[in-house]
Amino acid sequence: MEKLRSDVISSIRGCLISTKGKIPLRQLEKDYKLLLGERIPYQKLGFKRLEDFIDTVPTVVLSEQNGELFVDAKMSQKSAHISEMVCKQKTEKKKVFRNNLPPPRFSSLPKSNWRPKYVQKNTSYQTTSRPAAVSHNQFVDRSSYRAPSVPSKIVIPESSTFGKHQKKSDLGSRLQSKTEAPSIHSMHANHHNSTQNGASTRDNHEIANSNTRLLRRPDFSAYQTEATNTKAKPEVGTTPNGFTSTRISIRQKMSEISLDRDSGNSSPISEYGQQITNGGGNTSPPKFVNEFSPNIALVDRILAPKVVPPPTATGNPMVDLKNFAEFYKLGEVESNTKRVKTKQNQLWTCLIKVGVKHTYNSYPEEFADSVSAEKYCAKEALKDLEKIYGRRKSLLLSGEREILERIPPMLEKHNNGIWVWQLQEDYTDKYNEQLPTDWLKIIDSSPCIQVEKFQDSHVIKHCRPEDTLQKGGLQGTFMHISNVSVPSNTVQLSADGSVQAEVTCVMAANEVWCRQCNTQESKQHIETMGRMELYYGINYASLKPDNITKNCYYAAQYDASWYRVRVLEINDAEVTCFLIDFGEEIAIPKKDIYQLKREFAISQAQAFVCRLVGLEVLYEFSASSEILQEMLSYKQVQLELAPDAAVENDLCLPVYMYDLDGKSINEQLITLLSIESASPVISKDGMANEVYVSNIESNGDVYVQVHSHGYDVLLARLEELEAEVMTNAPTHLVSPITKLNSNGVTYLAQYKTDRHWYRIQIIDWSPKEDLAQIYFLDYGNTDVVNVNEEIMYPLHKLDDVMNQYPPQAVRMRMELETIPDNFVDLATKAMPGDQPVLMRLTGKELDGLPSAEFFRRDPDGGLFCVNMSITMEAKLKKESLNGNVASQRKKLHFDNSNVPSGGKLSCPVLPEMGNYLMVHVPFAVNPYNFFVQPFESQDKLNGMMEKLQERYKDVLYSPLTIDQIIPGNIYASKFDDGHWYRTTAIKVINPASISVFYCDFGYYSTLTVQQLIPLDVEFMELPYQALKAKHAGIKPKQSKWTMDDCDYFKQLVEKKSFYSVLLSKEKDELYDSDFVLSLMLVDTSSTDDKLIAKELIDKGVAVKG
């Protein structure tokens, strides 16, 4: 379905790119059918109306004017259509993901100091919705961060040495009004939220400035006294309590031990602007320990070690399990036993659920009674839970201050919220302390925390305090909450503002996914993934999810390895997953999706997304670049943040990328991608290509150019080279040119006609080797020059990059039955070099060259086929040379006011007046206006119609232009029923309005010039069959024929055969060139003959007249 949508959009753009401005939607439908031979399949894509589908295409603009819908192609980089075509031609490579990283060997050599001359800003660099739809929030962690200085997610400290090449005033203007350290909520802005339909999007970070509303700090006045210095002085008359000081030291040490095991769950900034972790993973003590002078009695009460005794074993596994669950707040314990019937006897199994997380089953063990099954299952459950929770029996309980300080940064990185049970366990792992029983009540007092009851538990989420709806205002607004939540990625910058990383997924130059190397977090993640492989390799069968939910986290098996994924889309048999540690999106069978255990969800998502600065004009093309893939995929690189290149709402980190030797990858890619983008790409799957014709040869060869970004770069550089050689000629590069040393060499030479310089190659020599035929690589034309008189510079010595650019002229063969002598003149007239044309490959080859059809729009916007137009012109010229057509044209040319409905076709032979004429009535309006066909020629008409359908069944477009439509000429056209009919052109109004008459069946209509096809001569032999008629001997009972009269007459005669008496032949009052037969119809189909006139009189429709 996605491929069909991509093909349809590509074809629609192909129809639009050759137009100047918008066109009516109905015109787009006609052009699409002309080019592709079918209607736009919007219904197959799930849409009821074409406009609904067009409205979902981001590269097409739909508008309304005077009640009519118009469409227009949204202008983008010139490489857009090339990207679409290249994507179709690229072969899908098998994706390989590596969980284990080899140790990087970064060079100690200094990095390149390359910077782009110009960075395009104030624009959107996003070509797809992937970064917004699949990425986690990205934080940039750097020591002593205090204030942001650039847009997006990047936070730069005022004291940092990074980015000092900026003007001081620029940075200072954003920091002048900051008198205190911002809270964490001013450092990080909107978080990853869901759209109403469940599709995941990500809000972008805001810049903290003087107007940013700072959060109030939790009130610690109860825990502190007034202090004038950093170190608080004890009150007079009091003595510090040594035991309390010891407790403070113990608590601080416990926190430090825990922080050393940080798995990336912490925010880069603490609640009070104090750094928690830096690039090296070291820790700083909580700020309140150093700054506040503790009230000894209160601290003694708050920080006293509260050792909670574990439950005492009773010997009853079920009772012990319930006590254990109550003690550790795991939720209710539910036990269900089930009887299993076998051939020999009845056995029992037991299923026990502990809260919402833990489920245990006695299967495959089976027991003779339910009590034994329950006892066994409870014992196994207790054994497993003690491994997880038992080690926490004697942990200290955290105080209110620690809870309010530590939990908000942890929640920030869980974009969609987290279950309270997971937060409790993560908290204990991180800080080596337990949360008290009332911790939810404590944390709910924070303005940035939202707690919501969900199912049988609670979900806790970070929110913005200034958004009153987020805290208690909107219930049930969470996204799907998975069993576990994986924290977002934190990019840890080193002292020089760089990070060592491995590229894991390359979508485009503005969407490069990486993961960090050589950090404590990355090392722990590798160990975790190793344990995950072992664990799931053994226990996967018991980890099947009850159901798979969109936007939730799971473990997935792909290519015999295990990965952490987030579900994006759910189809019948497959699940589209985002690999959170790689940035890749793949489809995985549902059977390979499993629950993600909490112990494997602790480490943060490893993948973060960045874009390469300086390649902005190449972003769109790079999405289909093979060079980019080969150069970056799974390469170990060094990234340097580029704060000057950051733009508002930037979803990707702007970076300079270096290889292991310190060379700038950005700089290398600019050259390589420019060359690659200049390779003319022609779609070979029948799709339309926008091209410019640069040269036409008399043998039917047509040279075309694709005006891509690379083409524009080439022209610009050639202009620079021309200016250089004209100003300061590099005569030292000139040397004698011979047949031997010129083979395969590209030169810069001057064209005699316009005196400009172009890239050429020598393709042939005269016997004396004084004259040479040169070929212009970018245009396809040739010339003969005297090599001794011409100055030609070897391009590889002048500019090696320009020497590597591929030739821009692509040679095609126009598909024609015969090549007319004046082909060059006809083709040049139809396809001027300064105007784009549409070209479609036919899939055939002529003399080893691809055969092509060309289309162009006439001045009125109509699309016509150049091939057919040239063929028709050639035939007319050939006939005129034989002396046949000139006289026929003179004889058969009618003006718009004197055209018989039968055109230049002959009239059927009619009997003498008063004789019988057997007729068939194909169409009737009323008794004075109906059409008849001679019954005796019905077989000939049917035979001719069958041949007509066969001859024109593959015709998709018209070669005609408006000046080739001659009133009175007979054409072929397809009616609404899908059949072809002979059609007379009656009056030409404009290309979109030509009055026609279906001369064999009696219909008048209005068609466009694109709907009229030249009619082959063999179909001109049969006279026109539709004769105008009126019924004689009657007149309307009323003053005129009523609607009911018309309906009754139609029902009586239409599509039936009759005997008639030809009474007279009268002149048509409406059409001077036509006549009307006056007939008396007789129905002989039954035993008794029926006069139609009598039937009408008896019915009260008519009277004798």
VOBAZA-557721 format. One record per residue (C-alpha): x, y, z. Coordinates in steps of 0.25 Angstrom, whole numbers, plus 5000, padded with zeros to 4 digits. Each point is the difference from the previous one (the first is absolute). Last residue first. Example, Ala and Ser with C-alpha at 12.3 -4.5 7.8 and 13.67 -1.06 7.14 Angstrom:
2
505549965029499449865002
***
This chain:
1105
479250674853499349895007500150015015501249965010500349965014498649955003500449865001499049964989500750114991501449955003499649864997499450044987501250074996500949885003499149924991500049855005500049884992499349885006500849875002501150075007501350074996499450074988500050145007499750104989500750145000499550114990501250084996500450154996501549994998500850135005501150074992501350065004500950114995499050115005500149955014498850055009498950004990500449864994499650004986498949904996500049864994498649944998499149885002501049895003499149895006500649925011500249865005500550005014501249965009500250035014501050075009499150125003498649994994498949995011500850035013500650134992498550034996499549995015501250085005499850114990498550015003500350015015500950114998499050084992500050014984499550144996498750085000499349885006499549884992501350004992499949974985499849884992500049964985501549984999501049965010501450084999501349954996501550035000500949894994501149935008500849904991501150084994500549934987500949895002501450024993500650105010500549895009501049954991500650144999500550005015499450105009500850105007499750005015499150115007500050005015501350095002499350114992498950005010498649954999498550064999498949914996498949974990499549854999499449944988500549864999500949994988500450144999500450035015499950154998501150095005500150145006501450035004500350075014501349985008500950044988499150124996498750024993500149904988498749964994499449884994501149895001499449874996500249885009500249854996499949935013500949935010499449925012500350035015498550035004500350155002500450014985501449984994500350094988500449974985500050114990499250044988500350144994498850104998500750115008501549985000500849975012501550024997500150145005499549955014501249905001499949864997500949885005498949955009500249915011499949855006499749924987500149855004498649964997500050094987500049894989499349895008498850105003499950054986500049864994498849965009499350134996500249974985499449875002498850055007499850114990500149904988499049915007499150115003500050054985498649944996499450075012500350144996500250085013499050095006500150125008498950085008499450145001498650034996499449885008500950035012501449985004500449874994501349924998500449874994498749984991500249894990499450024986499449924989499650094989498749984992499750084988499250134999501250094996501049924993501049915008501250065007501549974998500850045012500750145000501550014997501050045011500650144999499250045012498849925004499550125008500150094989500950125002499650144996500250105011501349965005500650014986500149874992501249944993499749884992500250044986501250095003500649895009499749904990500750084989501350015008499949865006500249924987501250074992501049895004500850115007498850035008499949865004501550005005499850135007498849955007500749875004501250085006499150095008499349885006501349935004500550135006498850025008500049865004501450015006499750135006498949955009499050115005499750065013499050125001500550125007499450104991501450044994500249854997500649905010501149914996500149854999501249914995500049854998501349935002500849884994501349965007501249994991500649874995499550024986498650025005499749955014498749985006499550035014499150114995500850115008499250125004500450144997499350135005500550134995500750125006500250134992501350074996500449894990498750024992499249874998499050004989500750104991501349925002499349874997499450054987501350074995500949885004499049904994499950074986500349874993499049925008500549895008499149884999499149925010500550105011500549975014501050125003501449945003500750045012501450065003500250065014500850135001500550035013501349935000500549965014500850095009501449955002500750114992499250105007500749955013501349994994500050154996501150064991500949884999498949894999499350104990501249994990499950144993499650014986500550124991499649984986500950034987500849875000498849925004499350044987498549995004498849914996498850025009499149915008498750015007499649925013499850115009500849975013501149924994500250094988500749914990501250044991500349954986501550024997500750064989501650004999500149855002500449984985498949894999499050085007499749985015498849955008499450015014500750115006499450045014499350135004499750085012499550144996500550144999499250114994500350074986498549984996500249944986501549965001499949925013501250015009500749885006500149945014500649864998499649865004501149904997499549864996501049994988500750134999501449955001500049904988499250094990500950125003499850125008501350095001500050075014499350105008500050005015501150115000499050094993499150025012499350124994499850115011498750074997499449924990500549875006499450045014498750064994499749874993500449925012499050085008498949974990500349855000499950005015498650064999499649904989500549895008499350045013498750024992500149864994500349945014498750075005499349924989499650054986499949864993500550024986499549944987500749964987499049954989500449904989499049994989501049994989500050154997500650035013499450085012500850075011499750065014498649955002499750045015499449895009498949975009499849855001498749935000499949865006500049874991500949935009501450044995500150135007501150094995501150045009501050104995501350005009500150145005499649955014501149915001501050114997499450095010499949895010501549974999500450155001499250035011500249875006501550025002499850135008499049945009500949885003501150105005501349925002500449975015500649874997498949925006499050074991499450145003498550055001499650145002498750005007498650065000499149925010498749964993498650045004500350154996498750085005500950124999501350004993501349955004501250034991500850095009499949895011500849904992500249885009501249924997499949854997501149904999499849884991499949855000499449954987498849915001499550064987500750134997500749994987499249894993498750065004500450144996500549954987498749924997499250135000498549995000499750095012501250084996499250074990499250075010501150045009500950054989499750155001500249995015501449934999500750105009499749945013499749855001498849965007499849935013499149895006500249935013500049845002500449945014498650005006500450015015500449885009498949955009499149934990500849875001499749985015498650044998499749884991499550034985498949914997500149934986499950024985500449894991498749944997499550144996500949994988501050124999500050124991501250095001500350155004501450035004500550105010501049905006499749995015498550034999499849904989498750054995499049904997498949974989499349885004499649894991498949904998498750084999500750145002500450075012500750144999501150075008500449905010501250035009501249914999501149945009500849894992500349865000500849924989499749884991499750104988498950075008499549975014499250115006500050055015498850095002499750155003498750064998499650104989498949914994499549895009500349854998499149905008500249905010501550014998500949874998501050005011499949855004500649954987501150105001500749945012501349944995500450084989499350125006500949995012501349984992499850114990499550105011501349975008500850044989499150124997500250055015501549994998500050084988499150105007501050015012501150044990499150104993499650065013501450015006500450074987501049954989499150014988498750074998498949964991499650064986498950024991500250094988498850084995500450134993501049934991499049904997499449875006501349955006499949905011501049955011501150114999501049975012500350115009501150085007499550135005500550154999499850135008501550015004499749955014499349884995498550004997499049905005498849984991498949965009499049904994498649985005499649905011499349874997498649975005499549875005498749934999499650104989499150125003499250034988499950154999499550085012498850094999499149925010499850125009500150144996500150115010500749935011501450054996500150014985498950104999500750105008501150024990500950095008500549885008500549924988499949855001500849885005499249885001499549895010499149894996499349935012499549865002498749924998499650054986500650145000500050105012500750134996501250075006500550124994501350075004500550144997499350075010500549915011499049965011499749874992501449965004499749995015498749934998500649904991501149985011499049965011500649865002501450055001501049984988501149915002501550044998501249954992499950134992499949944985499649865002498950055011499550104991499949914988499249905009499150115004499850064986499749874995498949975010499550144998499749984985500750104991499650114992500050034985501350074999500749935010501350085001499450115008499549905010501449985005500350155002498750015007500349895010501350055006499750135007498649985005500349865005501350055006499350115008498949915004500949905007500549874994499949875008501249935003500249864995499949885009499149904992500450054986500849884996498749925001499350084988500549934988500549875005498949995010499050014989500549884993500049915012498650055004499449974986500649865001499449985013498750054996499949914988500449885008498950035011499050034990500249874992500049925013498750065005499449974986500149855001500849904992501050094995500650054986501350064997500150064986499450095005500050065014499850144995500550135005499650154996500750125006499750144995498650055002499949955015500549865003499349904991499949855003499649894990499949865005499949864994499249885003499949864995498849904997500349864996500349904989499750074987500350145005499050105006500750135005499450075012500350155002500550075012499950155001500850095010500050155001501050085008499750155001501050104998501550015001500150095012501349945005499449955014498649974993500749914990500849935010498849985009499249944989501249914996500249955014498549975001500149924987501349935004499549965014501249985009499750135007501250084996500250135007499750134992501350094998500350105011500050154996501350065003499850155001501450065001499850145006500050114989498750075003500050005015501550035002499950104989498950075008500749995013501350054993499450124992500949994988500750114995499750004985501050024989500949875000499049895002498950084992500849994988500149854999501449954999500750004986500149884992501049954990499549934987501250064991499150084992499350075012498949955009499250075010500250154996499350105009498950084994499149985012499249884995501349944995500550014986500449904990498849925004500249865006499749874994501349984993500449875007500550075013500849895007501050115006498750075004499749885010501350015007499950155001498649995006500549905010501250095003499050125002499149925009501249955009500650145001498750055005499849895009501450025006499650155002498849965007500849915010501050115002498950105004500550144998500050085013499150115003500250125008500150104989499449944987500849924991500750074988499549964986501149994990499750084988499950125008498950095005499049895004498650005005499549875005499749874992499149885000498650065003500450114990500249894989498850054991500149934987500650104990499150084992500149984985500650104991499150074989500850034988500050154997501550025002500349884991500049854999499949964986498949904997500249854997499249944989498749925001500149854996499049924993499549865002498849964992498949965010498850074992500050115010501450044998501049955010501050075009501650015000500350125009499950155000501250075006501249975007500950105007498850095005499449875006501349965006500050135008500850124996501250055007499850145006500250144994499749964986499750144993501350014993500049864995499450014986500750134997501349945005500149894989499850104989500850115007501249905002500149974985500049864997501449934999499949975014499149884996500549905011500850075011498949995009499750105011498750044995499649864999499449944987498749924999499749944987498549954998499550104990500550154998501350055005500650075012499449915011500350035015500749935011500849884996501149975009500549884993499449964987498849924997499250014987498649955001499349934990498549965001499749874993499949984985498949934993499050104995500750135000501349944994499249924990499150114995500750014987500850114992500450085013500950114998499050115003500550144997500650125007501449964996500949974988501449995005501050074992501549994998500049865007501049985011501349924999500949995012500449864998500349935013501349995006500749875000499849915012499249904991498849935006500149855000498649955004499949875008499149914992498550025004499149895004498550014997500250004985498950024990500049944986498950044990500049924987500150104988498850044992500450024986499950154995499250034988498750055007500850095009500850054988498750054994499450075012501450065003500150054986498650075002500550075012501350044994499550144996499950045014498550035004498850064993498749955004499349954988498750064997498549965000498750074998498649985005498950084994499050085008500550144995501449955004500349895010501449955004500849875001501550015001500849874996501449965007499349975013499049904994498849985010499150114993500249924987499449885006498750085005500050074987499849874993498849965008499749875008501449985004500649865005501249994990499249914991499050114999501150104996500449924988500250124990499349964987500749914991500950014987501250065007500350124992498650034995499349965012500950095009499850114990498449985001500050005015500950125001499150084991498849965010500850065011500250134993501450044998501050095008501250074995500849984988499949864997501149904997500149955015498549975001499949874993501349945005499650055014498749914998500949894995500950005012498850015010499449884993501349925001500250045015498549965003500249864993501349985007499350035013498949904997
***
